[in-house]
Each structure stands twice: as C-alpha cells, then as structure tokens.
Amino acid sequence: MFAVTILGNNSAIPTLDRHPTAQIVTCDEQLLLVDCGEGTQLRIAQYRIKRSKIRYIFISHLHGDHYFGLIGLLNTLNLMGRTEPLSVYAPPELEPIIQLQLDCSGTQLHYELSFVPLQPGYSGIILEDKELTVSCFPTQHRISCFGFSFTMQKKKRKLIPEQAKAYEIPAAYYGKLQEGADYTRKDGTVVKNDWVTLPPVKGKRYVYCADTIYDPELLPWLREADLVYHETTYLHDLETRAAERYHSTTVQAASLAAAADAKRLLIGHFSSKYTDLQPFLEETRPVFAATDIAEEGVTYYV
C-alpha cells in the first residue's frame, strides 16, 4: 500500500478543527512522518496510527507549525518503550534544539535517534530503503525549506514463466532472473535476462511541496507525479500577500499541477483566517480538475 494520511492541514495558528501541518506516508508496512506540527501525536492517537511503525521523520523547515510537535512525540515514543532506531531528516539546526530539550529535562532516550542534516539548497536522494526512494529539493520560503519526493517501485523484474520454461530454466533460478541475472545453460548458451523477463512496473510517486512561493522551477520535481501536495495558504485575491509572505495561492498551485501533468493535487496549509474551505476548490478545480482538499483524518491512495 502507498498512501498519505493527513494529520494537520492548517498553517501557522491552529484552530479548534484544523491543526498545523503533519502527514503520514504509508509504504507497505512502514510509516513515514512528514512534518510534525503542534499536536501531531494527538492526531496519531485519534486516527489509530501505530507509532511503533514510524521509522523515518522528515521535517521540511524550522517554522514552528512544522516541528513544534516533535519533542512531544519523541518523548512519548520513549515512554512507550520504543527500542527501534528512528531517523530524522531535517535542517541541521534541529538536532541541537532537540538535544537541548532532552538535556534540560534529563531525558535519556532508550532508542537510537539519528539526525540526517539537509543542507540549504541541496537536492537529491536522501534515502533508499527496499522499494522506497526519498529525495529532497529546495523550495522558496523565508528560511531554508525542503520538499520531498517519495517513490515506491518494485525493483524486481517481472518473470515471463512461459519463456523461462521454453529456455529450460529451472524454477530455482527464477529469483535471480527477477534480480536481473542472465542464465547460462549447461551447453554454455547464455539466455539473456530480457528474453525471459519484463522491466519492473513503473513506480508510483508522491511529491510533498512544503511552504513555498509560486515557483515554476519546481516543475521538474512535480512532472507526471501520481499525487502532489502543494500549499494554498491563501485564495487568489490575496496573491500579493502570498508573495510577500513566501506562500502560494489556489490558482498558483493548480497551475503548477497542470503544467507538470500531475495526476492528482492535494491542497493544504490553509490560513486560519478562513473558516470555509469550499472556495479553495472553487478556485483550483477550474484550473486543475483533479484537485482535493487535504482533509484531516482522510487517507489518499497514491
């Protein structure tokens, strides 16, 4: 399974029914947390998400609405008896912030907590784990900020059983064929791998654009993505305010999704000034029809 569960869809100030940014990306049996705004662990409990399966945490930038919930979650995992390692990918300044909080409270974690620093402006692969590849890329915000691209792909080639039998390849060798190996018969004849297998199925891709001004330079990262999350802090009548605060509007996010030939768009990071979110869809869907609001508690399949 490859899916995204929205824990928080609001921007800086939480409201009674909307919370700061946080998402869970489910990749088969493992969970990845993307941003960790205030109250994230309460949303995790509310939506019955298994904390123990969170293996990686990705923090886009160090504005509080994207990481103020982290220390509470880390402490709860400790109190719950976690022993499995946990990796946090974030701007390098986050590590001393967390360490200071742990030191001041005299907290000793019983699990290994490692920080992977994301240096300003860096783009590229930051994690490869089984069938999952995660890349980061810079977004244009008031401070160093990153988006993340998650790709799930079956790396084994697809076996053509009829062909393998025709070339008299023993079934015990099928696993190596799926890994890309050729087969050498007893008479020395080499059976090329692509004679009996097909390339792996194209992977699915979810792209998370964190806080950002409208930026067409993001298009290469969004190109033909199966699902894109892009902030829409403001409706389009506040385009000037969005630019001044390094945020985006409805029409801007939808325009990027359309230009990138993305399959679906999720919008979020709504300003607390709005109580009704329906106008966000009314502005985005005429530009990019396959748009949905990132609703808290809803899981969207990639």
URNOR-V458127 format. One record per pair of residues at least 24 apart in sequence whose C-alpha atoms are under 10 Angstrom apart, sorted by sequence separation. I is the first residue (numbers start at 0). GAP is how many residues later the second one is. D is the distance in whole Angstrom. If there is no record, write none. Layout:
i: (I	I)
gap: (GAP	GAP)
d: (D	D)
This chain:
i: (0	1	2	13	18	28	29	30	31	32	33	34	35	73	90	91	92	119	120	121	122	123	124	127	129	130	154	155	156	166	228	229	263	264	265	266	267	269	0	1	2	11	12	13	23	28	29	30	31	32	33	34	50	51	84	85	86	87	88	89	90	91	92	118	119	120	122	123	124	129	130	154	213	227	262	263	264	265	266	267	268	0	1	6	10	11	29	30	31	32	33	34	36	37	38	39	50	70	82	83	84	85	86	87	88	89	90	91	92	117	118	119	229	261	262	263	264	265	266	267	0	1	3	6	7	9	25	34	36	37	39	41	66	70	74	81	82	83	84	85	86	87	88	89	90	91	117	118	163	168	229	253	260	262	263	264	265	266	267	0	1	2	3	4	5	6	7	8	25	35	36	37	38	39	40	51	61	69	70	73	80	81	82	83	84	85	86	87	88	89	90	91	117	166	213	227	228	261	262	263	264	265	266	267	0	1	3	6	7	24	35	36	37	38	39	40	43	50	51	54	55	56	57	58	59	60	61	77	80	81	82	83	84	85	86	87	88	89	90	163	166	212	213	227	249	250	253	254	257	258	264	265	3	6	7	23	34	35	36	37	38	39	41	51	53	54	55	56	57	58	59	60	61	70	77	78	80	81	82	165	211	212	226	249	250	253	256	257	7	24	34	35	36	37	38	40	41	50	51	52	53	54	55	56	57	58	59	60	61	70	77	78	163	164	211	212	248	249	250	251	252	253	255	256	257	6	7	33	34	35	36	37	39	40	51	53	54	55	56	57	58	60	61	74	76	77	162	163	212	213	214	224	227	249	250	251	253	254	255	257	6	23	33	34	35	36	37	38	39	40	52	53	54	55	56	57	60	74	76	77	162	163	211	212	213	214	222	223	249	250	253	254	256	6	34	35	37	38	51	74	76	158	159	161	162	210	211	212	213	221	222	223	227	231	232	233	248	249	250	252	253	256	265	6	7	22	34	35	37	40	58	73	158	159	160	210	211	212	213	221	222	223	224	225	226	227	228	229	230	231	232	233	234	248	249	250	251	252	253	6	21	35	40	156	157	158	159	160	210	211	212	215	221	222	223	224	225	226	227	228	229	230	231	232	233	234	250	253	5	6	21	35	73	88	156	158	159	209	210	213	214	215	218	221	222	223	224	225	226	227	228	229	230	231	232	233	249	250	253	5	88	157	158	159	213	214	217	218	221	222	223	224	225	226	227	228	229	230	231	232	233	252	263	4	6	73	156	157	158	212	213	215	216	218	220	221	222	223	224	225	226	227	228	229	230	231	232	233	234	262	6	156	157	158	212	215	218	219	221	222	223	224	228	232	233	5	155	156	157	158	213	214	218	221	232	4	155	156	157	213	217	218	234	20	21	155	156	157	215	218	4	19	20	21	154	155	156	208	215	234	235	19	20	21	153	154	155	234	18	19	20	153	154	233	234	19	21	88	152	153	154	232	234	235	19	20	152	153	154	231	234	235	19	152	153	234	151	152	153	11	12	13	150	151	152	11	12	150	151	152	231	10	11	90	149	150	151	10	11	33	90	149	150	151	9	10	31	32	33	34	89	90	149	150	206	89	148	149	150	7	60	148	149	7	55	56	57	59	147	148	149	205	206	207	208	209	210	58	147	148	209	57	146	147	148	146	147	231	145	146	147	228	145	146	226	227	228	230	144	145	146	226	228	229	144	145	146	228	144	145	144	142	140	141	142	132	138	139	140	141	55	131	133	135	136	137	138	139	140	141	146	130	131	132	133	134	135	136	137	138	139	140	148	131	133	135	136	138	139	140	147	148	226	137	138	139	146	150	226	227	138	139	149	150	225	226	59	138	148	225	59	139	149	224	57	59	60	138	139	59	62	137	138	148	60	62	137	60	61	62	136	147	60	61	62	146	60	61	146	59	60	136	59	60	135	58	59	60	134	58	59	57	58	59	57	58	57	205	205	204	203	140	141	27	141	142	26	27	140	141	26	140	141	139	140	138	139	33	33	26	26	27	24	26	65	65	1	59	62	1	59	60	1	59	60	151	0	58	59	150	33	34	33	24	22	20	10	1	3	1	2	1	64	10	9	10	11	8	9	10	3	9	2	8	3	20	21	20	19	20	46	18	19	46	17	18	45	46	17	18	42	43	17	42	14	10	11	12	13	14	17	8	9	10	11	12	13	14	16	8	9	10	11	12	7	8	9	10	11	12	14	7	8	9	10	5	8	9	10	9	22	22	25	21	22	24	20	23	24	25	22	24	25	17	18	24	17	16	8	9	8	9	7	8	9	6	7	8	5	6	7	8	4	5	6	7	3	4	5	6	4	5	6	4	5	6	4	5	3	4	5	3	4	2	3	4	2	3	1	2	3	1	2	0	1	0)
gap: (24	24	24	24	24	24	24	24	24	24	24	24	24	24	24	24	24	24	24	24	24	24	24	24	24	24	24	24	24	24	24	24	24	24	24	24	24	24	25	25	25	25	25	25	25	25	25	25	25	25	25	25	25	25	25	25	25	25	25	25	25	25	25	25	25	25	25	25	25	25	25	25	25	25	25	25	25	25	25	25	25	26	26	26	26	26	26	26	26	26	26	26	26	26	26	26	26	26	26	26	26	26	26	26	26	26	26	26	26	26	26	26	26	26	26	26	26	26	26	26	27	27	27	27	27	27	27	27	27	27	27	27	27	27	27	27	27	27	27	27	27	27	27	27	27	27	27	27	27	27	27	27	27	27	27	27	27	27	27	28	28	28	28	28	28	28	28	28	28	28	28	28	28	28	28	28	28	28	28	28	28	28	28	28	28	28	28	28	28	28	28	28	28	28	28	28	28	28	28	28	28	28	28	28	29	29	29	29	29	29	29	29	29	29	29	29	29	29	29	29	29	29	29	29	29	29	29	29	29	29	29	29	29	29	29	29	29	29	29	29	29	29	29	29	29	29	29	29	29	29	29	29	30	30	30	30	30	30	30	30	30	30	30	30	30	30	30	30	30	30	30	30	30	30	30	30	30	30	30	30	30	30	30	30	30	30	30	30	31	31	31	31	31	31	31	31	31	31	31	31	31	31	31	31	31	31	31	31	31	31	31	31	31	31	31	31	31	31	31	31	31	31	31	31	31	32	32	32	32	32	32	32	32	32	32	32	32	32	32	32	32	32	32	32	32	32	32	32	32	32	32	32	32	32	32	32	32	32	32	32	33	33	33	33	33	33	33	33	33	33	33	33	33	33	33	33	33	33	33	33	33	33	33	33	33	33	33	33	33	33	33	33	33	34	34	34	34	34	34	34	34	34	34	34	34	34	34	34	34	34	34	34	34	34	34	34	34	34	34	34	34	34	34	35	35	35	35	35	35	35	35	35	35	35	35	35	35	35	35	35	35	35	35	35	35	35	35	35	35	35	35	35	35	35	35	35	35	35	35	36	36	36	36	36	36	36	36	36	36	36	36	36	36	36	36	36	36	36	36	36	36	36	36	36	36	36	36	36	37	37	37	37	37	37	37	37	37	37	37	37	37	37	37	37	37	37	37	37	37	37	37	37	37	37	37	37	37	37	37	38	38	38	38	38	38	38	38	38	38	38	38	38	38	38	38	38	38	38	38	38	38	38	38	39	39	39	39	39	39	39	39	39	39	39	39	39	39	39	39	39	39	39	39	39	39	39	39	39	39	39	40	40	40	40	40	40	40	40	40	40	40	40	40	40	40	41	41	41	41	41	41	41	41	41	41	42	42	42	42	42	42	42	42	43	43	43	43	43	43	43	44	44	44	44	44	44	44	44	44	44	44	45	45	45	45	45	45	45	46	46	46	46	46	46	46	47	47	47	47	47	47	47	47	47	48	48	48	48	48	48	48	48	49	49	49	49	50	50	50	51	51	51	51	51	51	52	52	52	52	52	52	53	53	53	53	53	53	54	54	54	54	54	54	54	55	55	55	55	55	55	55	55	55	55	55	56	56	56	56	57	57	57	57	58	58	58	58	58	58	58	58	58	58	58	58	58	58	59	59	59	59	60	60	60	60	61	61	61	62	62	62	62	63	63	63	63	63	63	64	64	64	64	64	64	65	65	65	65	66	66	67	68	69	69	69	70	70	70	70	70	71	71	71	71	71	71	71	71	71	71	71	72	72	72	72	72	72	72	72	72	72	72	72	73	73	73	73	73	73	73	73	73	73	74	74	74	74	74	74	74	75	75	75	75	75	75	76	76	76	76	77	77	77	77	78	78	78	78	78	79	79	79	79	79	80	80	80	81	81	81	81	81	82	82	82	82	83	83	83	84	84	84	85	85	85	86	86	86	86	87	87	88	88	88	89	89	90	95	96	97	98	102	102	103	103	103	104	104	104	104	105	105	105	106	106	107	107	113	114	123	124	124	125	125	144	145	148	148	148	149	149	149	150	150	150	150	151	151	151	151	174	175	176	181	185	189	200	202	202	203	203	204	204	220	221	221	221	222	222	222	223	223	224	224	225	247	247	248	249	249	249	250	250	250	251	251	251	251	252	253	253	253	254	254	256	257	257	257	257	257	257	258	258	258	258	258	258	258	258	259	259	259	259	259	260	260	260	260	260	260	260	261	261	261	261	262	262	262	262	264	271	273	273	274	274	274	275	275	275	275	276	276	276	277	277	277	278	279	284	284	285	285	286	286	286	287	287	287	288	288	288	288	289	289	289	289	290	290	290	290	291	291	291	292	292	292	293	293	294	294	294	295	295	296	296	296	297	297	298	298	298	299	299	300	300	301)
d: (10	5	7	8	9	7	6	6	5	5	5	5	9	9	9	8	8	6	8	9	9	10	9	10	9	6	8	8	10	7	9	9	9	9	9	7	9	10	7	5	9	9	10	9	9	10	7	7	6	6	6	6	9	8	9	7	8	8	9	7	8	5	10	8	8	8	9	10	10	8	9	10	10	10	10	9	6	6	6	6	9	6	6	10	9	10	9	9	8	8	8	8	9	8	10	10	7	9	9	9	6	6	6	6	6	6	5	6	10	9	10	9	9	9	10	5	5	5	5	6	5	10	10	10	9	9	10	10	7	6	9	10	9	7	9	9	6	6	5	5	5	5	5	5	5	7	9	10	9	10	9	10	10	7	6	6	6	6	8	8	10	10	9	10	10	10	9	10	9	9	5	8	10	9	7	9	8	8	9	10	9	7	4	7	6	6	6	6	6	5	6	9	8	9	9	10	9	9	9	8	8	5	9	10	10	10	10	9	8	9	8	4	7	8	6	8	10	9	10	8	9	8	9	7	8	7	7	9	7	6	7	9	8	9	7	8	7	9	8	10	8	7	8	7	9	9	9	8	7	9	9	9	10	9	9	9	9	5	5	5	6	8	10	7	10	7	6	6	6	6	6	6	10	8	8	9	8	9	10	9	9	6	9	6	10	5	9	6	9	10	5	5	5	4	9	7	9	9	9	9	10	5	5	5	5	5	8	10	8	8	6	9	8	9	9	9	9	8	10	10	8	8	10	7	9	9	7	9	6	7	5	8	9	6	8	8	7	6	6	6	8	10	7	8	9	6	7	5	8	8	10	9	10	9	6	9	9	6	9	9	7	9	10	9	5	7	10	8	8	9	10	9	9	8	8	10	9	9	9	7	5	8	9	4	7	9	9	9	6	6	6	7	9	9	9	6	9	9	10	8	9	9	10	8	8	10	6	4	5	8	8	10	7	9	9	10	9	5	9	9	5	9	9	9	8	10	8	9	10	8	9	9	9	9	7	8	5	5	8	7	10	9	8	9	7	8	9	7	8	6	7	9	9	9	9	9	9	9	9	6	10	10	10	9	10	10	5	8	6	6	9	9	10	8	6	8	6	6	6	6	6	6	6	5	7	9	7	9	9	7	9	9	10	8	9	6	5	10	8	10	9	10	7	9	4	5	5	5	5	5	5	5	5	6	4	6	9	9	8	10	9	9	4	7	6	9	8	8	6	6	4	6	6	6	6	6	7	5	6	5	10	10	9	10	9	9	10	5	6	9	7	9	10	10	9	8	6	7	8	9	7	8	7	8	8	8	9	9	9	10	8	6	5	9	10	7	7	8	7	9	9	9	10	10	9	10	10	6	6	10	10	8	6	10	10	9	9	5	6	8	9	9	10	10	9	8	5	8	9	10	10	9	6	7	9	6	8	10	9	8	9	5	6	9	10	6	9	6	9	7	9	6	8	8	10	9	9	10	8	7	9	10	10	8	9	10	7	8	9	8	8	9	9	7	7	9	9	4	10	8	10	9	10	5	7	8	7	6	5	9	10	10	5	8	10	6	7	7	8	10	8	8	4	9	9	9	10	9	10	9	9	9	6	6	10	9	7	5	9	10	10	6	6	10	10	10	9	9	8	4	8	10	10	9	10	10	8	9	6	6	9	10	7	5	9	5	7	10	9	5	8	10	7	5	10	9	10	10	10	6	8	10	10	10	7	8	9	8	7	9	8	10	9	9	10	10	7	9	6	8	10	9	10	10	10	9	7	8	5	9	9	9	10	9	10	9	9	9	9	7	5	6	8	10	10	10	10	5	6	10	9	9	9	9	8	8	9	9	9	9	9	7	10	10	10	6	9	8	9	6	10	10	10	9	10	9	10	9	9	9	9	10	8	9	9	8	9	10	8	10	9	10	7	8	9	10	6	8	10	9	5	8	5	7	9	9	5	9	10	8	6	9	9	8	9	10	8	10	7	7	7	10	10	9	8	10	9	10	8	6	8	5	9	7	7	10	9	10	9	9	9	9	9	7	9	10	10	9	10	9	9	8	7	6	8	10	9	9	8	10	9	9	10	9	10	9	9	8	9	9	9	9	10	9	10	10	10	9	10	7	9	8	10	10	10	8	10	7	8	10	10	9	9	6	10	10	9	9	9	10	9	9	8	8	10	8	8	10	9	7	10	9	7	5	9	8	7	10	10	5	4	5	7	6	9	5	5	5	8	9	9	8	7	6	7	10	10	7	10	10	10	9	10	9	10	9	10	9	10	9	10	10	10	9	8	10	8	9	9	10	6	10	9	7	9	9	8	6	6	8	6	10	9	6	5	8	10	9	5	6	8	6	8	6	6	10	6	7	8	4	8	5	6	7	5	9	6	6	9	4	7	6	5	8	6	8)
